[in-house]
Amino acid sequence: MTAKAVAQVRKPVITKKAVNKSRQPTPGAMAVGTGLAFASIILLPAVAAHIGISATLTSALRITLMRASSRAVAGNNEGGDSIPAYFSCH
């Protein structure tokens, strides 16, 4: 192979550090995501038990809060799910 052919075959190398740095969430997104996760794991079940909301509705609300938490951290506002649709909290 000639030097010109080798230069055409080579592709730019992206290091793992560059990829990881570009995907890191901002501190504000982490705070919002952590707050939503805390609400879904601790606060929502306690309030639901106090009020008397059914387990099915509580589970649906927990899943919604966990998806919102995942979207906040990932910075995804497109409506797509960052976690799978078959997510189970049990």
C-alpha angles and dihedrals in degrees: 000000000000123000090251092055091048091051090053093050095050116090127199112272117231113200124220090243091059092048094046093046092053092050098049113116121233119255090250092054090049091052093050092045092048091048093051092047090049090049093051095046103038115011103039097053091046094050092043091052091048093049095038101242115168121259092243094056091043091053091049091051091048091052090049092051092047091051090049089050092051092048092049093054095042092046090231112151096160095097095250119130118252089195126049120270091238092063112149125190094204 
